[in-house]
């Protein structure tokens, strides 16, 4: 079962000017950006819309020093580029969550939500 919701883009695979996938987050009740999941490969229209909005991450990015697994149970690490966590995206997600509260399966990025700010996104762990 899938539904749509919003998330903040905190990193991408590929270059910010040509993202391949997006790593998504949501702020927790303490204001920390928590990793929520990763998209499937982005289609060309979404890549272009996203590239126009992304800014490289600053040294004080909340995910500085984090590593991200390439897949469930994989020891391989993704090569990611941190981006400023200011872009909101509408995503289609599977309702399955893992033990940490992250989306268990890759999500589909539907569109960039330039009408929303990161503070408009539901908090991590507060999914309906």
N, C-alpha and C positions, 0 to 999 in steps of 0.2 A: 504494500500500500504506500502511495506517495502523496505528499502535499507540498505546497509552496510556502516558503518563509524567507526571511532575510538573514544575511550574514555579512560580516566585514571581511574584506580581502586583506590579509596580512603578509602574503608572500605569493610568488608565482614560480613555476618551473619555466625554463626558457628565459628570455629577456623581458623586462617590463615593456619594451617596445613591441614585442611579439610573444606574448605569453602562451604557453602550451596548456597548462592547468593552473588553477588557483587554489591556494591553501586558505581556508576560511576560519574565521574565529568569531567569538562572541565575548563580550565583557562579562565578568562575573560580578557578584554583588559587591566585591571589594574594588572594582574598577580595573582588574587585570584582564588582559586579552588572553582568553583561553582558546587553544586549538580545537576546532569543532569538526573538521573534516576537509576532504579534498575533492575537487571536481573531477569528472571524467574529462577527456580531451575536449578543448574548446573548439567550437566551430568558427569559421572565418569571420562571420559577422560579429560574434561575441568577442573574438580576439581583438578586432579592430576597435570596437566600442570601448573595451577595457583598456587597451593600450593608450587611448586618448586621455584616460583619467588617472592612470597610475603615476606615482612619484616614487623615486628610489627611497628606501628606508634610511632613516637617520641612525646615528651611532647609538642612540638611546631607545631603539626599537624594542618593544616588549618581548620579542622572540630572539633577540641577539643571543647567540650561543646555543640555541636549540637545534636539535637534529630531528629529521622527519623520516620515518620508514617509507621505503618505496612500496610496500604492500603488507598486507596482513601476514604476520609471521616471518617476514623477510628481514634479514640482517643488513641488506643493502640500504644505504641512505640516499635520499633525494638530494639533488643539487638544486637549491632554491635561492631565489633572490628576494630579500625582504623589501616590502614596499610600505609606504606610510599607510597605516590602518585608518584611512579616511573614506575609502570607496565602499559603498554598500551595494550588494547584489541580491537579486531575487533568485532563489535556488529551489529546485525541485528535489526533495529529499525522501528517502525511504524512512519509514518511521522506526526502523530498527536502530537501536543505540548499543554501543559496546559498554563494558563495565565502567569506563571512565566518563560516560555520558556523551561520547562523540558519535557522529553518524557513522554507522558501521560500513555502509557501502558508498562508493563514489556518488557525488551529487551532480545534477545537471544545472549549470548556470544558465538561467533563462534570460536575464537582462541586467544591465547596470541600473541602479536606482539612484540617479543623481538628485531626485527629489527628497531623499532621506539622508539623515546624518547617522553616524555610528550610534549615537545615543537613542535612536529610534528602533534599533534592532533588539529583539527579545534577549534577555540575559541568558548566559550559558546555564543550562540545566533547567530552564523555565519553559521548555517546549510544551505546547498544549498536548 
